[in-house]
Amino acid sequence: MSQVSICPTCGSKSRIKESDGVTSYQAIQDDEVFKKVSQLKKAMEKFKAKAEKLEKELETLKTSQ
């Protein structure tokens, strides 16, 4: 993931890039943020489903012993 900070000139949230000791700021657009949030939500849903499946499997293993 990119480093995010507040731009000292305009005050918006921006991605930071450093090259040859020069720091450049690129403003983050709303559509980019929504895209990232939806990607994170999808990843969390996959993780949640996997965790629930493993919990059920663990429970069946505990009861069968």
Residue pairs with C-beta under 8 A, 6 or more apart in sequence:
2 15
2 16
3 15
3 16
4 13
4 14
4 15
4 16
4 28
5 13
5 14
5 16
5 25
6 12
6 13
6 14
7 13
7 14
7 25
7 27
8 25
9 25
10 27
12 27
12 28
13 27
13 28
14 25
14 26
14 27
14 28
15 25
15 26
15 28
16 23
16 24
16 25
17 23
17 24
17 26
18 24
